[in-house]
Amino acid sequence: MASGRIRRVLIAGGGIGGLAAAVALQRKGFETLVFERAESLRDGGAGLHVWTNGVIALAHLGLADAVLKTAPAQQTCHFSTWRGETLGAWPVGDFAERYGWPTIAVERSVLHGVLADALHGTPVRTGTHVVGFTQDRDGVTVRFADGRTERGDILIGADGIHGAVRTGLHGDVPPRYTGYIAWRGKAALEHEAIPRGTFNAVFGPGTRFTYYDVAPGTVHWMSVANGPAGGRDEPGVAAMLAERHRGWAGPVQDILAATPDGGVIRGDVIDRKPDRRWGSGRTTLLGDAAHPITFNIGQGACQALEDALVLAEHLDRGRTDPVAALRAYETERMARTAPMQRIAWRIGRMGAVENRFAVAARETFMRAFWPDRAFRAAEKDQVAYGRRWLSPPLDRHAGTGPELRS
Ligand SMILES: Cc1cc2nc3c(=O)[nH]c(=O)nc-3n(C[C@H](O)[C@H](O)[C@H](O)COP(=O)(O)OP(=O)(O)OC[C@H]3O[C@@H](n4cnc5c(N)ncnc54)[C@H](O)[C@@H]3O)c2cc1C
């Protein structure tokens, strides 16, 4: 059995997952080193919904208040048809009372920046491209594109869905294409139909449009449509999207009109089926490298934050047997994230239906089951997990933030 004290933790990838892991490990007193391929540390462009379970994870890292300074607390998730008929309204504002912390909408750059600012003394080597690793009984050696190497006691692959650490562990297996593409943008807009703290998902045949504010006068949106992977946009993409959503109820056209053409990001939506194994020996995976979850349940980044805390807990408890600690972390996190990968995929399939009979069936199903059963199940299965980091009784802390177990 490989054992020995953990002195040095290497992390490939400085995204939300890698930085959260670095902060969590730093708080437990581990020496940690982050390698990021990009020349500068950034995660820009789009917005994120961070559910209460993710916010509680941030609170446990001591960072929720910094994020909440700019991120509006969500009150309602509203689901409707493109004709403007309500399919369900989820009062997520109640989570703040039930769990002590709200669900929020936040600019990715804000969340990433708060995590980066929390790294005191943890070096982040930008412009450092991990290309592979080898491991033996006593440690791991990471290789970089420029030929250099670095030695540590364990390696965490937080380098995303195409990550090199994942490839080293599982081979070069391409991700699974969902069949739909997401266009994301940011509109400078105050609109009476976009009340503060409301997430809106509008469903049409084979296409969807979501929008929410992340700050006064800033609306993030996403248009999703079926199509082949690998496409590129011609100039005038905002006009193309306006045509796609012509006749849709609500502020959709106004949002697109308030979006600069060059600010639209296009991406094929991809994921992977849950794996039965993540890591081996002294190497593990975290975040999208381990369990890419399509945006359909807004949990990918939240799960990366949870991974970071659980990994730090296991390594802290298992300092003298890192290999066992990593396998225990993986067992715990696989049980949590695999159902989310599956449910997000299924909701995505449902969102992608085009045939008018299938669309009518979807609307009937959503009206009948979402407001009651689906919302309750999602709260129980996804949000309530954050409780593990809270000290009871919860209601004592509502409004001021809960007490956290250290
Ligand atoms: C359209 C869309 C909407 C989403 N909405 C939400 C939402 O509302 N809520 C939510 O919780 N999640 C959401 N997600 C998911 C979320 O974005 C991801 O789960 C999250 O960003 C994963 O973070 P990560 O750090 O694991 O991976 P990444 O963000 O992919 O970061 C990986 C990092 O590793 C670096 N890297 C890659 N390869 C190497 C290498 N070889 N060497 C060194 N560095 C490397 C990259 O440059 C990057 O900085 C959404 C995703 C999409 C696509």
The ligand as an SDF file (V2000), in Angstrom:
LIG
                    3D

 53 58  0  0  0  0  0  0  0  0999 V2000
  -23.8280   27.0240  -20.9410 C   0  0  0  0  0  0  0  0  0  0  0  0
  -23.4230   26.6220  -19.5570 C   0  0  0  0  0  0  0  0  0  0  0  0
  -24.1220   27.1030  -18.4690 C   0  0  0  0  0  0  0  0  0  0  0  0
  -23.7810   26.7090  -17.1600 C   0  0  0  0  0  0  0  0  0  0  0  0
  -24.5100   27.1810  -16.1130 N   0  0  0  0  0  0  0  0  0  0  0  0
  -24.1940   26.7810  -14.8570 C   0  0  0  0  0  0  0  0  0  0  0  0
  -24.9340   27.2800  -13.7280 C   0  0  0  0  0  0  0  0  0  0  0  0
  -25.8540   28.0830  -13.8840 O   0  0  0  0  0  0  0  0  0  0  0  0
  -24.5790   26.8400  -12.4890 N   0  0  0  0  0  0  0  0  0  0  0  0
  -23.5540   25.9510  -12.2900 C   0  0  0  0  0  0  0  0  0  0  0  0
  -23.2850   25.5860  -11.1260 O   0  0  0  0  0  0  0  0  0  0  0  0
  -22.8270   25.4710  -13.3440 N   0  0  0  0  0  0  0  0  0  0  0  0
  -23.1270   25.8670  -14.6130 C   0  0  0  0  0  0  0  0  0  0  0  0
  -22.3870   25.4060  -15.6730 N   0  0  0  0  0  0  0  0  0  0  0  0
  -21.2960   24.4430  -15.4200 C   0  0  0  0  0  0  0  0  0  0  0  0
  -20.0240   25.1360  -14.9720 C   0  0  0  0  0  0  0  0  0  0  0  0
  -19.6790   26.1420  -15.8850 O   0  0  0  0  0  0  0  0  0  0  0  0
  -18.8960   24.1210  -14.8710 C   0  0  0  0  0  0  0  0  0  0  0  0
  -19.3430   22.9710  -14.2100 O   0  0  0  0  0  0  0  0  0  0  0  0
  -17.7130   24.6910  -14.1070 C   0  0  0  0  0  0  0  0  0  0  0  0
  -17.2230   25.8430  -14.7260 O   0  0  0  0  0  0  0  0  0  0  0  0
  -16.6090   23.6330  -14.0040 C   0  0  0  0  0  0  0  0  0  0  0  0
  -15.4730   24.2130  -13.4230 O   0  0  0  0  0  0  0  0  0  0  0  0
  -14.0720   23.4300  -13.4890 P   0  0  0  0  0  0  0  0  0  0  0  0
  -13.1100   24.2820  -12.7570 O   0  0  0  0  0  0  0  0  0  0  0  0
  -14.2760   22.0190  -13.0750 O   0  0  0  0  0  0  0  0  0  0  0  0
  -13.7140   23.3590  -15.0390 O   0  0  0  0  0  0  0  0  0  0  0  0
  -13.3720   24.5210  -16.0600 P   0  0  0  0  0  0  0  0  0  0  0  0
  -14.2280   25.7150  -15.8310 O   0  0  0  0  0  0  0  0  0  0  0  0
  -13.4120   23.9010  -17.4120 O   0  0  0  0  0  0  0  0  0  0  0  0
  -11.8890   24.9470  -15.7040 O   0  0  0  0  0  0  0  0  0  0  0  0
  -10.7880   24.1660  -16.0890 C   0  0  0  0  0  0  0  0  0  0  0  0
   -9.5400   25.0330  -16.0210 C   0  0  0  0  0  0  0  0  0  0  0  0
   -8.4130   24.2190  -16.3470 O   0  0  0  0  0  0  0  0  0  0  0  0
   -7.6130   24.8820  -17.3020 C   0  0  0  0  0  0  0  0  0  0  0  0
   -6.9450   23.8250  -18.0910 N   0  0  0  0  0  0  0  0  0  0  0  0
   -7.5070   23.0150  -19.0310 C   0  0  0  0  0  0  0  0  0  0  0  0
   -6.6000   22.1600  -19.5040 N   0  0  0  0  0  0  0  0  0  0  0  0
   -5.4470   22.4170  -18.8360 C   0  0  0  0  0  0  0  0  0  0  0  0
   -4.1570   21.8510  -18.8790 C   0  0  0  0  0  0  0  0  0  0  0  0
   -3.8750   20.8450  -19.7130 N   0  0  0  0  0  0  0  0  0  0  0  0
   -3.1910   22.3600  -18.0690 N   0  0  0  0  0  0  0  0  0  0  0  0
   -3.4720   23.3850  -17.2140 C   0  0  0  0  0  0  0  0  0  0  0  0
   -4.6810   23.9650  -17.1400 N   0  0  0  0  0  0  0  0  0  0  0  0
   -5.6660   23.4730  -17.9310 C   0  0  0  0  0  0  0  0  0  0  0  0
   -8.5860   25.7210  -18.1170 C   0  0  0  0  0  0  0  0  0  0  0  0
   -7.9330   26.7930  -18.7560 O   0  0  0  0  0  0  0  0  0  0  0  0
   -9.5480   26.1860  -17.0210 C   0  0  0  0  0  0  0  0  0  0  0  0
   -9.0970   27.3470  -16.3820 O   0  0  0  0  0  0  0  0  0  0  0  0
  -22.7060   25.8030  -16.9670 C   0  0  0  0  0  0  0  0  0  0  0  0
  -21.9640   25.3460  -18.0670 C   0  0  0  0  0  0  0  0  0  0  0  0
  -22.3260   25.7490  -19.3410 C   0  0  0  0  0  0  0  0  0  0  0  0
  -21.5160   25.2270  -20.5050 C   0  0  0  0  0  0  0  0  0  0  0  0
  1  2  1  0
  2  3  1  0
  2 52  2  0
  3  4  2  0
  4  5  1  0
  4 50  1  0
  5  6  2  0
  6  7  1  0
  6 13  1  0
  7  8  2  0
  7  9  1  0
  9 10  1  0
 10 11  2  0
 10 12  1  0
 12 13  2  0
 13 14  1  0
 14 15  1  0
 14 50  1  0
 15 16  1  0
 16 17  1  0
 16 18  1  0
 18 19  1  0
 18 20  1  0
 20 21  1  0
 20 22  1  0
 22 23  1  0
 23 24  1  0
 24 25  2  0
 24 26  1  0
 24 27  1  0
 27 28  1  0
 28 29  2  0
 28 30  1  0
 28 31  1  0
 31 32  1  0
 32 33  1  0
 33 34  1  0
 33 48  1  0
 34 35  1  0
 35 36  1  0
 35 46  1  0
 36 37  1  0
 36 45  1  0
 37 38  2  0
 38 39  1  0
 39 40  1  0
 39 45  2  0
 40 41  1  0
 40 42  2  0
 42 43  1  0
 43 44  2  0
 44 45  1  0
 46 47  1  0
 46 48  1  0
 48 49  1  0
 50 51  2  0
 51 52  1  0
 52 53  1  0
M  END
$$$$
